[in-house]
Amino acid sequence: MIELEGIHQTYRGPQGPVHALRGIDLQVARGEVFGVIGRSGAGKSSLVRTINLLNRPTQGRVTVAGRELTALDARGLREARRGIGMVFQHFNLLSSRTVFGNVALPLELEGLDVAAIRARVGPLLELVGLSGLADRYPAQISGGQKQRVGIARALASRPQVLLSDEATSALDPETTRAILALLRQINRELQLTVVLITHQMQVIKQVAHRVAVLEAGEVVEQGETLQVFSRPAHPMTRSLLDDVVPRELPAHVLERVRALLAPTGGHGGASLLRLVFAGADGDRPLLSDLVRRFGLDLNIVHGQIDEVQGLPFGSLAVLARGAQAQLQAAIGHLRAAGVQVQEIAHA
Ligand SMILES: Nc1ncnc2c1ncn2[C@@H]1O[C@H](COP(=O)(O)OP(=O)(O)OP(=O)(O)O)[C@@H](O)[C@H]1O
């Protein structure tokens, strides 16, 4: 649905050229929610804005729904852009227009008559849950409601693609969840292709089918969200994932574990293991396997279980005691079952 080929974006900065995008190749399939994540300055806004040529890349080709946008003239581009809606971090609503008036604006610009506009805007306001607020002004509604207006406006021209430029960054966590759920609902019900950029893995976790990680203008990793979450390959991905599943144990937990790891005078060993599991692994009785099959004593010292795309995802720190050979066999068993195992400490 969306194809970016060899995209470079160079700005003229006060201290010389800024290479914001350095050779991006990306493909987004029809009907998917594709997330782009990166730290501030990574080039996310530049990237999402090349998809509708709000930013014309210095080099490279942009194709959306089979049309090469970078080859169109101004008129062709205007028309193609109707197929691409966009929502913004700060909503970009006109304060002098009501909720209805804001959603109606792109339709007025398209030249639709009053009856046609009413017929289009009513269902859109219902879709985003704002039917009762049509006559309010932006100053009279909450941030989450403003973003709902932004989404309805973006959908007014019946686009095939929706771009979201940090749409939830100005919202509190609960409103963020509600807006993301709405985006996901729209993606499903309207079979809309969604590209969203964010600096928060929480956002990716909740809605994106696939994700690309951007660093210094380059895609350093991409893949299915669950795959990237469970087996992050690049240090930047791991660092971004720390916000969701911290890799380091909190200091007070480590201290407690050290005391537990102190030699007890027995014959066996003890290992502090960090287990990361994703997807269906979470449904298997792996911990009872360790006890039953390998005769280990287990002590869960820390953990976090979450969901990615409705599938279990999480990490556990487990203190395992038992015979050395059995400990090693148990680690092999877990790895064979697709669980990532890291031995944090050993005694
Ligand atoms: N119009 C511009 N002129 C000059 N430099 C720019 C311009 N727009 C962006 N940049 C620079 O390009 C780089 C990428 O910026 P961009 O806004 O795309 O990143 P971002 O990942 O969206 O960051 P943020 O999350 O902080 O918005 C940054 O170094 C930024 O300073």
The ligand as a Tripos MOL2 file, in Angstrom:
@<TRIPOS>MOLECULE
LIG
   31    33     1     0     0
SMALL
NO_CHARGES

@<TRIPOS>ATOM
      1 N1         12.7240   22.1400    8.8480 N.pl3     1 LIG1
      2 C1         13.8600   21.7300    9.3840 C.ar      1 LIG1
      3 N2         15.0070   22.3940    9.1830 N.ar      1 LIG1
      4 C2         16.1830   21.9660    9.7010 C.ar      1 LIG1
      5 N3         16.3080   20.8580   10.4270 N.ar      1 LIG1
      6 C3         15.2030   20.1440   10.6760 C.ar      1 LIG1
      7 C4         13.9290   20.5360   10.1710 C.ar      1 LIG1
      8 N4         13.0130   19.6140   10.5930 N.ar      1 LIG1
      9 C5         13.6850   18.7040   11.3080 C.ar      1 LIG1
     10 N5         15.0040   19.0050   11.3670 N.ar      1 LIG1
     11 C6         16.0600   18.2000   12.0310 C.3       1 LIG1
     12 O1         16.0060   16.8900   11.4860 O.3       1 LIG1
     13 C7         16.1920   15.9150   12.4870 C.3       1 LIG1
     14 C8         14.9930   14.9820   12.5510 C.3       1 LIG1
     15 O2         13.8670   15.7180   12.9790 O.3       1 LIG1
     16 P1         12.4120   15.0900   13.1160 P.3       1 LIG1
     17 O3         11.4990   16.1540   13.6210 O.co2     1 LIG1
     18 O4         12.0580   14.3950   11.8690 O.co2     1 LIG1
     19 O5         12.6690   13.9990   14.2570 O.3       1 LIG1
     20 P2         11.6430   13.3230   15.2560 P.3       1 LIG1
     21 O6         12.1330   11.9340   15.4640 O.co2     1 LIG1
     22 O7         10.2600   13.5070   14.7780 O.co2     1 LIG1
     23 O8         11.8830   14.1510   16.5800 O.3       1 LIG1
     24 P3         10.8220   14.6640   17.6720 P.3       1 LIG1
     25 O9         10.2450   13.4150   18.3090 O.co2     1 LIG1
     26 O10        11.6750   15.4590   18.6320 O.co2     1 LIG1
     27 O11         9.8230   15.4810   16.9450 O.co2     1 LIG1
     28 C9         16.4520   16.6760   13.7730 C.3       1 LIG1
     29 O12        17.8510   16.7890   13.9360 O.3       1 LIG1
     30 C10        15.8300   18.0350   13.5180 C.3       1 LIG1
     31 O13        16.4730   19.0130   14.2590 O.3       1 LIG1
@<TRIPOS>BOND
     1     1     2 1
     2     2     3 ar
     3     2     7 ar
     4     3     4 ar
     5     4     5 ar
     6     5     6 ar
     7     6     7 ar
     8     6    10 ar
     9     7     8 ar
    10     8     9 ar
    11     9    10 ar
    12    10    11 1
    13    11    12 1
    14    11    30 1
    15    12    13 1
    16    13    14 1
    17    13    28 1
    18    14    15 1
    19    15    16 1
    20    16    17 2
    21    16    18 1
    22    16    19 1
    23    19    20 1
    24    20    21 2
    25    20    22 1
    26    20    23 1
    27    23    24 1
    28    24    25 2
    29    24    26 1
    30    24    27 1
    31    28    29 1
    32    28    30 1
    33    30    31 1
@<TRIPOS>SUBSTRUCTURE
     1 LIG1         1 GROUP 0 **** ****
